[in-house]
Amino acid sequence: MSESVRVLVADDEPLLRGSFRVLVDTAPGLTAVGEASDGAEAVERTRLLRPDVVLMDIRMPGTDGIEATRAIVDSPGTAGTRVLILTTFDLDEYVYGALRAGAAGFLLKDTSPGVLLAGIRTVAAGESLLAPSVTRRLIAEFARLPHTHRAPDTSLDGLTGREREVLVLVARGLSNAAICEYLHLSNGTVKTYIGRLLSKLRARDRAQLVISAYESGLVSAAHRTGA
């Protein structure tokens, strides 16, 4: 990307929020355009500043990060803004809800500065950031939810057998490289399959593919210990 990525930092802890802003501002190609101390302010500032990425805390007073993410993604004026959630291990129960709300990815608050900056660039480029460790927690949360009596889903009827195989592996948290190795396919072929899945399932990103795989019943809780 030739232009600087504009980032809004939303966190209710002033010290942490300030630290993230300084980190972003000192990184090449990134610019912190503002801060927000709660979800409602994050939505308001996003509408005003139109950042490329919102670095969003989940647990904030009033409007939390999940509701703020939903408001940002669902609004035509801010739908182009990508939301990167910062979470901690004790917030696992929120992962599924935030993905359903439209978050582009997750990082843990104890991640290294380099990984955080790379994550911001990743989601700004239109990719999703869903590490296998987060995917496993998502799967565990999905298994806990009362979906045992959901009606049969026909949204996957248009997928080929190979596309279903790739979708299962994506839902298990495998990277493109790992899928290539598992299915003995080239990187270009796997990218093509991912693109077709995104188009056919009308998914925004890889995270939404994971949701589709579980909500359709293609992948069950029995897969949670997969690769």
C-alpha positions in Angstrom: 0.0 0.0 0.0 1.4 3.3 -1.1 -0.5 5.5 1.4 -0.2 5.3 5.2 -2.6 3.1 6.9 -4.9 5.2 9.2 -5.5 3.6 12.6 -8.0 4.4 15.4 -7.2 3.0 18.8 -10.2 2.1 21.0 -9.4 1.0 24.6 -10.8 2.1 27.9 -7.4 2.0 29.6 -5.7 5.4 29.0 -2.1 4.1 29.5 -2.6 1.1 27.2 -4.5 3.2 24.6 -1.6 5.7 24.6 1.0 3.0 24.3 -0.7 1.5 21.3 -1.0 5.0 19.7 2.7 5.7 20.1 3.6 2.2 18.8 1.4 2.8 15.7 2.7 6.3 15.1 6.4 5.2 15.2 5.8 2.4 12.7 6.6 2.9 9.0 3.4 3.2 6.9 1.0 3.5 9.9 -0.6 6.6 11.3 -2.7 6.9 14.5 -5.5 9.3 13.6 -7.4 9.2 16.9 -8.4 7.4 20.1 -11.6 6.2 21.7 -12.3 5.3 25.3 -15.4 3.2 24.8 -17.5 1.6 22.0 -19.8 4.5 21.4 -16.9 6.9 21.0 -15.2 4.4 18.7 -18.2 4.4 16.4 -18.5 8.2 16.5 -14.8 8.7 15.8 -14.8 6.1 13.0 -17.6 8.0 11.3 -15.7 11.2 11.7 -12.2 10.1 10.9 -12.8 7.2 8.5 -9.7 5.2 9.6 -8.6 2.1 7.6 -8.4 0.0 10.8 -9.9 0.2 14.3 -7.8 -1.5 16.9 -10.7 -2.5 19.2 -10.8 -3.6 22.8 -13.8 -5.8 23.6 -14.5 -5.1 27.3 -15.3 -1.4 27.6 -17.9 0.5 29.6 -21.3 1.2 27.9 -21.1 0.0 24.3 -18.6 -2.8 24.2 -16.3 -3.7 21.4 -18.7 -6.2 19.9 -21.6 -3.8 19.5 -19.2 -1.1 18.3 -17.8 -3.5 15.6 -21.3 -4.4 14.4 -22.3 -0.7 14.2 -19.1 0.1 12.2 -19.4 -2.8 9.8 -23.2 -2.5 9.2 -23.1 1.3 8.5 -22.6 2.1 4.8 -20.5 5.1 5.7 -17.9 3.0 7.6 -18.3 -0.4 6.1 -14.9 0.0 4.5 -13.2 0.2 7.9 -11.6 -3.0 9.1 -11.8 -3.9 12.8 -9.0 -5.8 14.5 -10.0 -7.1 18.0 -7.6 -7.2 20.8 -8.5 -9.8 23.3 -7.1 -11.8 26.2 -7.4 -15.5 27.2 -10.1 -14.7 29.7 -12.3 -13.2 27.0 -12.8 -16.4 25.0 -16.5 -16.2 25.2 -16.6 -13.1 23.1 -14.6 -14.4 20.1 -17.6 -15.9 18.3 -19.8 -12.9 18.9 -17.2 -10.5 17.6 -16.6 -12.6 14.4 -20.4 -12.6 13.8 -20.4 -8.8 14.3 -17.9 -8.5 11.4 -14.4 -8.3 13.0 -11.6 -8.9 10.5 -9.4 -10.7 13.1 -8.1 -11.1 16.5 -4.8 -10.6 18.4 -4.0 -11.2 22.0 -3.0 -8.2 24.1 0.2 -9.9 25.2 1.4 -10.3 21.6 4.7 -8.7 20.5 4.7 -5.2 19.0 6.0 -6.6 15.7 3.1 -9.0 15.5 0.6 -6.3 16.3 1.9 -4.0 13.6 2.0 -6.8 11.1 -1.6 -7.7 12.0 -2.8 -4.1 11.4 -1.2 -4.1 8.0 -2.7 -7.5 7.2 -6.3 -6.5 7.9 -5.8 -3.1 6.2 -4.8 -5.1 3.1 -8.2 -6.8 3.1 -7.0 -10.1 4.7 -8.4 -11.7 7.9 -6.2 -12.4 10.8 -7.4 -15.6 12.5 -4.5 -17.5 14.1 -5.0 -21.2 14.7 -5.0 -20.7 18.5 -7.9 -18.2 18.2 -9.7 -20.6 15.8 -9.5 -23.4 18.3 -11.1 -21.1 20.9 -13.8 -20.1 18.4 -14.5 -23.8 17.8 -14.8 -24.5 21.5 -17.2 -21.6 21.9 -19.3 -22.6 19.0 -19.5 -26.1 20.4 -20.8 -24.6 23.7 -23.6 -22.7 22.0 -27.1 -24.4 21.6 -27.0 -25.2 17.9 -27.8 -28.9 18.2 -31.3 -28.5 16.8 -30.5 -26.1 13.9 -32.3 -26.7 10.6 -30.3 -28.2 7.7 -28.5 -25.6 5.8 -28.4 -25.5 2.0 -26.0 -22.6 1.6 -23.2 -25.0 0.7 -25.1 -26.7 -2.1 -23.1 -24.9 -4.7 -19.7 -26.0 -3.5 -17.7 -28.7 -5.2 -16.2 -31.6 -3.2 -12.7 -30.0 -3.3 -14.1 -26.6 -2.2 -15.7 -28.3 0.8 -12.4 -30.0 1.7 -10.7 -26.6 1.6 -13.4 -25.0 3.7 -13.1 -27.7 6.4 -9.3 -27.1 6.6 -9.9 -23.3 6.8 -12.3 -23.9 9.6 -9.7 -26.0 11.4 -7.3 -23.1 11.4 -4.9 -24.2 8.7 -3.0 -21.6 6.8 -2.8 -21.6 3.0 0.6 -23.2 3.2 -0.6 -25.9 5.5 -3.6 -26.6 3.2 -1.2 -26.8 0.2 0.8 -29.5 2.0 -2.3 -31.4 3.3 -4.0 -31.5 -0.1 -0.9 -31.6 -2.2 -1.9 -28.5 -4.1 0.0 -25.4 -5.3 -0.3 -22.1 -3.4 -2.0 -20.5 -6.4 -4.6 -23.3 -6.6 -5.4 -22.9 -2.9 -5.8 -19.2 -3.3 -8.2 -19.8 -6.2 -10.3 -22.1 -4.0 -10.3 -19.6 -1.2 -11.4 -16.9 -3.6 -14.2 -19.1 -4.9 -15.4 -19.9 -1.4 -15.5 -16.2 -0.4 -17.5 -15.4 -3.5 -19.9 -18.4 -3.3 -20.6 -18.0 0.4 -20.6 -14.2 0.2 -18.1 -14.0 3.0 -16.1 -10.9 3.8 -13.0 -12.8 4.7 -11.5 -16.0 6.1 -13.0 -15.5 9.5 -16.5 -15.5 7.9 -15.6 -18.7 6.1 -15.0 -20.3 9.5 -18.4 -19.2 10.7 -20.1 -20.6 7.6 -18.4 -23.9 8.0 -19.7 -24.4 11.5 -23.1 -22.8 11.1 -23.8 -25.0 8.1 -22.9 -28.1 9.9 -20.1 -29.0 7.5 -17.7 -29.0 10.4 -18.7 -30.1 13.9 -17.3 -29.8 17.4 -15.6 -33.2 16.8 -13.0 -31.4 14.6 -11.9 -29.0 17.3 -8.7 -31.0 18.0 -7.8 -31.0 14.3 -4.5 -29.9 12.9 
